[in-house]
């Protein structure tokens, strides 16, 4: 199961991408899959056809974990 996240890299625009699993506290790097802008456009600083990027933790300000479609289907409000 992939986890969709927004990664805020220092001095760059936020990157929308997927992770296979959340990083551990001992990790030095983060392996990102399908990196793109939040609007879905390609990143200007990456070559074409790049599907995975390794970013060191010291370059990342913070990571936003987006809710998955499965969670949205299971948890919901019912009004009767």
Secondary structure, 3 states (H helix, E strand, C coil): CCEEEEEEECCCCCEEEEECCCCCCCCCEEEEEEEECCCCCCCCCCCCCCCEEEEEHHHEEEEEECCCHHHHHHCCCCCC
